[in-house]
């Protein structure tokens, strides 16, 4: 099995960053707090967290960091999968 580690890393990194981009869209549109309140309420939990106003610098940092972490995790998983499936 020939797994291209950087491609897996790019795919996982892009997926994780896309998930966080969707969260940022919820924050910008004002939907994040009610959604978070509802999700915790249906789990019988109180919500101690408050969504803060958008900070664009922190938002960009969030996307970059989550992409890098996702890339590294994907790369490591592809490496381990390649090692486990050596013929």
MIDOSE-1310 file (N, C-alpha, C; in nm, 2 decimals, decimal comma, always signed):
residues 87
xxxx	+0,09/-0,12/+0,00/+0,00/+0,00/+0,00/+0,09/+0,12/+0,00; +0,07/+0,21/-0,10/+0,15/+0,33/-0,11/+0,06/+0,45/-0,07; +0,09/+0,50/+0,05/+0,01/+0,62/+0,10/+0,10/+0,74/+0,09; +0,05/+0,84/+0,03/+0,13/+0,97/+0,02/+0,09/+1,05/+0,14
xxxx	+0,19/+1,06/+0,23/+0,17/+1,12/+0,36/+0,13/+1,27/+0,36; +0,19/+1,34/+0,27/+0,16/+1,48/+0,27/+0,02/+1,51/+0,21; -0,03/+1,42/+0,12/-0,17/+1,43/+0,07/-0,27/+1,40/+0,18; -0,24/+1,30/+0,26/-0,33/+1,27/+0,38/-0,33/+1,39/+0,47
xxxx	-0,21/+1,44/+0,50/-0,19/+1,56/+0,59/-0,27/+1,68/+0,54; -0,26/+1,70/+0,41/-0,33/+1,82/+0,35/-0,49/+1,80/+0,36; -0,53/+1,67/+0,34/-0,68/+1,65/+0,34/-0,73/+1,66/+0,49; -0,66/+1,61/+0,58/-0,70/+1,62/+0,72/-0,69/+1,76/+0,77
xxxx	-0,58/+1,83/+0,74/-0,56/+1,97/+0,78/-0,67/+2,05/+0,72; -0,70/+2,03/+0,59/-0,81/+2,11/+0,53/-0,95/+2,09/+0,59; -0,97/+1,96/+0,62/-1,10/+1,93/+0,69/-1,12/+1,99/+0,82; -1,01/+1,98/+0,90/-1,02/+2,04/+1,04/-1,03/+2,19/+1,03
xxxx	-0,95/+2,26/+0,94/-0,96/+2,40/+0,92/-1,10/+2,44/+0,87; -1,16/+2,36/+0,78/-1,29/+2,39/+0,73/-1,40/+2,38/+0,84; -1,39/+2,28/+0,93/-1,48/+2,28/+1,05/-1,47/+2,40/+1,13; -1,35/+2,45/+1,15/-1,33/+2,57/+1,23/-1,38/+2,70/+1,16
xxxx	-1,36/+2,70/+1,02/-1,42/+2,81/+0,94/-1,57/+2,81/+0,96; -1,64/+2,70/+0,96/-1,78/+2,69/+0,98/-1,82/+2,75/+1,11; -1,74/+2,72/+1,22/-1,76/+2,78/+1,35/-1,75/+2,93/+1,34; -1,65/+2,98/+1,28/-1,63/+3,12/+1,27/-1,75/+3,19/+1,19
xxxx	-1,80/+3,12/+1,09/-1,92/+3,18/+1,02/-2,04/+3,18/+1,12; -2,05/+3,08/+1,21/-2,16/+3,08/+1,31/-2,14/+3,20/+1,40; -2,02/+3,23/+1,44/-1,99/+3,34/+1,53/-2,02/+3,47/+1,47; -1,97/+3,49/+1,34/-2,00/+3,62/+1,27/-2,15/+3,64/+1,25
xxxx	-2,22/+3,54/+1,22/-2,37/+3,55/+1,20/-2,45/+3,56/+1,32; -2,39/+3,54/+1,44/-2,46/+3,55/+1,56/-2,54/+3,42/+1,60; -2,51/+3,31/+1,53/-2,59/+3,19/+1,55/-2,51/+3,10/+1,65; -2,39/+3,12/+1,68/-2,30/+3,03/+1,76/-2,36/+3,02/+1,90
xxxx	-2,39/+3,13/+1,97/-2,43/+3,13/+2,11/-2,57/+3,05/+2,12; -2,67/+3,09/+2,05/-2,79/+3,01/+2,06/-2,78/+2,86/+2,03; -2,70/+2,83/+1,93/-2,67/+2,69/+1,89/-2,60/+2,62/+2,00; -2,50/+2,68/+2,06/-2,43/+2,62/+2,17/-2,52/+2,60/+2,29
xxxx	-2,60/+2,70/+2,32/-2,69/+2,69/+2,43/-2,79/+2,58/+2,41; -2,84/+2,56/+2,29/-2,94/+2,46/+2,26/-2,88/+2,32/+2,27; -2,76/+2,30/+2,21/-2,69/+2,17/+2,22/-2,66/+2,13/+2,36; -2,62/+2,22/+2,44/-2,59/+2,18/+2,58/-2,72/+2,16/+2,66
xxxx	-2,83/+2,24/+2,63/-2,95/+2,22/+2,70/-3,01/+2,08/+2,67; -3,01/+2,03/+2,54/-3,06/+1,90/+2,51/-2,98/+1,79/+2,57; -2,86/+1,82/+2,62/-2,78/+1,73/+2,70/-2,80/+1,75/+2,85; -2,89/+1,83/+2,89/-2,92/+1,86/+3,03/-2,80/+1,92/+3,10
xxxx	-2,74/+2,01/+3,03/-2,63/+2,09/+3,08/-2,65/+2,24/+3,08; -2,60/+2,31/+3,17/-2,60/+2,46/+3,17/-2,48/+2,50/+3,09; -2,49/+2,61/+3,02/-2,38/+2,66/+2,94/-2,30/+2,77/+3,02; -2,18/+2,74/+3,06/-2,10/+2,84/+3,13/-2,02/+2,93/+3,04
xxxx	-2,03/+2,91/+2,91/-1,95/+2,98/+2,81/-2,03/+3,08/+2,73; -1,96/+3,19/+2,70/-2,02/+3,30/+2,62/-1,93/+3,32/+2,50; -2,00/+3,33/+2,39/-1,92/+3,36/+2,26/-1,88/+3,50/+2,26; -1,76/+3,53/+2,23/-1,71/+3,66/+2,23/-1,72/+3,73/+2,09
xxxx	-1,72/+3,86/+2,08/-1,72/+3,92/+1,95/-1,60/+3,87/+1,87; -1,62/+3,87/+1,74/-1,52/+3,82/+1,65/-1,39/+3,90/+1,65; -1,28/+3,83/+1,66/-1,15/+3,90/+1,66/-1,08/+3,84/+1,54; -1,06/+3,92/+1,43/-1,02/+3,86/+1,30/-0,88/+3,81/+1,31
xxxx	-0,79/+3,87/+1,39/-0,65/+3,81/+1,40/-0,66/+3,68/+1,47; -0,73/+3,66/+1,58/-0,74/+3,53/+1,64/-0,81/+3,43/+1,55; -0,90/+3,48/+1,47/-0,97/+3,38/+1,38/-0,87/+3,33/+1,28; -0,79/+3,41/+1,22/-0,69/+3,37/+1,13/-0,59/+3,27/+1,19
xxxx	-0,55/+3,31/+1,32/-0,46/+3,22/+1,39/-0,53/+3,08/+1,41; -0,65/+3,08/+1,45/-0,73/+2,96/+1,47/-0,72/+2,87/+1,35; -0,75/+2,93/+1,23/-0,75/+2,85/+1,11/-0,61/+2,80/+1,07; -0,51/+2,88/+1,09/-0,37/+2,83/+1,06/-0,33/+2,72/+1,15
xxxx	-0,36/+2,74/+1,28/-0,31/+2,64/+1,38/-0,39/+2,51/+1,36; -0,52/+2,52/+1,34/-0,59/+2,39/+1,32/-0,55/+2,32/+1,19; -0,52/+2,40/+1,09/-0,47/+2,33/+0,96/-0,34/+2,26/+0,99; -0,25/+2,33/+1,06/-0,11/+2,27/+1,09/-0,13/+2,15/+1,18
xxxx	-0,21/+2,15/+1,28/-0,23/+2,04/+1,37/-0,29/+1,92/+1,29; -0,39/+1,95/+1,21/-0,46/+1,85/+1,12/-0,36/+1,79/+1,03; -0,27/+1,87/+0,97/-0,17/+1,82/+0,87/-0,08/+1,72/+0,94; -0,03/+1,76/+1,06/+0,06/+1,68/+1,13/-0,01/+1,55/+1,18
xxxx	-0,13/+1,56/+1,23/-0,20/+1,43/+1,27/-0,22/+1,34/+1,15; -0,27/+1,40/+1,03/-0,29/+1,32/+0,91/-0,16/+1,26/+0,86; -0,05/+1,33/+0,87/+0,08/+1,28/+0,82/+0,12/+1,16/+0,91; +0,11/+1,18/+1,04/+0,14/+1,07/+1,14/+0,06/+0,95/+1,12
xxxx	-0,07/+0,97/+1,10/-0,16/+0,86/+1,08/-0,13/+0,78/+0,95; -0,10/+0,86/+0,84/-0,06/+0,79/+0,72/+0,07/+0,71/+0,73; +0,17/+0,77/+0,81/+0,29/+0,70/+0,84/+0,27/+0,57/+0,91; +0,18/+0,58/+1,02/+0,16/+0,46/+1,10/+0,08/+0,36/+1,01
xxxx	-0,01/+0,40/+0,93/-0,09/+0,31/+0,85/+0,01/+0,24/+0,75; +0,10/+0,32/+0,69/+0,20/+0,26/+0,60/+0,29/+0,16/+0,67; +0,33/+0,18/+0,79/+0,41/+0,09/+0,87/+0,33/-0,04/+0,90; +0,21/-0,02/+0,94/+0,13/-0,14/+0,98/+0,09/-0,23/+0,86
xxx	+0,09/-0,17/+0,74/+0,05/-0,25/+0,62/+0,16/-0,27/+0,53; +0,28/-0,28/+0,58/+0,40/-0,32/+0,50/+0,38/-0,46/+0,45; +0,41/-0,48/+0,32/+0,40/-0,61/+0,26/+0,54/-0,68/+0,26
